[in-house]
Amino acid sequence: MKKLSFLLIFGVCVIIFVACQKSFNPKIISAELIEVVANEHSRNNEMSQWILPYKLAIDEIMGVEIGISAQKMEAGRPESLLGRFVTDVMNDYAKNQGHKFDFTITNVGGLRGSLPQGVLTIGDIYSVFPFDNELVILTLSGKKVEQLCQEIAKQGGQVTDGIRMVVFEERAEHISISGKKLDTSKNYQVLTTDYLSFGNDKLYALADYSEILPLKAPLRDVIIDYIKNEFKNGRKINAKTKGEVFFGNPLLIMVDSYDEDWGYDKKINH
């Protein structure tokens, strides 16, 4: 009897196991691409008419001209005109507020477009800087700054100012901060955004700060005010790259060209 019960239970288990192994191969019966495009119906339907007053109000605000750019500025790695412009504006604001810092960093991912050459509008700035990130100054240890530079190197560069280094095989070497060799025994003041203070965009070292000073200034607003002020004073905005991050074998760097600017020990190049 026990043997019969065992065989019965075993048989049920086998049936359940086999049933669970049944495979399904889904097939596409039909497919159709439906393009979402503006047409007469979409412009005149009930929903479009309902939001039209709000759209017109926003368009009016976004269309306000605030300044002129002398050149087209795009984002990129390891350095770009747009990135340089952003760090220049960040530096200008913090210094005018009486703050001291050693270097500046924001993230390429936060620059969501390019600034055109010519007239700039509020909408142009919002399209490139859609986030409400605010400026902060972090206190980082020298060891964390070294870690940050390694993280930047692995990414092929970020939006920085005041950090000079050679990147070779995704490693940062001969790092200098504000023109001086990185000292891992001291602390550094870093001008950045509250978004990066959480270690976002794989810049984990920025989350390990010992102190944080919120400047309570949204980066986008700082940029808009800067452009307005330049225009008020009859100036176009522009930027120029500095070549602070060099990619290549440090042993092949010419001493005469780099030792003063980068603070290298001449012995490594002989």
C-alpha angles and dihedrals in degrees: 000000000000090000091052092049091049092051091048093051091045091051093051090050091051092050092049091047093050091046091053091053094062109123129211126208109200115209131199107244095184139344136192131186111224111194118212103221135154113255138156092277095049091049095049105035121114096261094049091051091049094055096037096095091052092046092051091050092050092045089053092053095043092048095061110121113229106169150326131268118214091208144014111267123205132178123242148134141305088004137344142177092250092048091049091049092051095050090046090055092045091050093047093052096046093047092048088053090055097251125144124213139159103221143353133231138172129159132268089220090064092062103080101180144347135282113239126229111256131022116017126205135194087254091057090057094046091051092055097036106034095154130086095228114157129210120256136171116225129196110223130179118241090249091055091049088054089051089049091053090052090051090050091049093053089054094050093249140318137217102291143149126192096024116108122182147140116243116207123169090348093306127115115229136177093020120190129183120206090347096310131100112266111265110204091194095064136065125247133206113228124197108210142122132287088242092063092043086078091059094254124164088037092290089129096162091069090066091061096072122142095210137018128199113194112211091195091222121126109226092226092054091047090054093047092050091048093052091047091051093049090051091047089056093048097255132129119220118248142157140207127202119237103201093231096153115060123191118208146064107317090212089066096053114115110244095214091053100045117020096083096041097041101033094234126167104248091219093073091062098054 
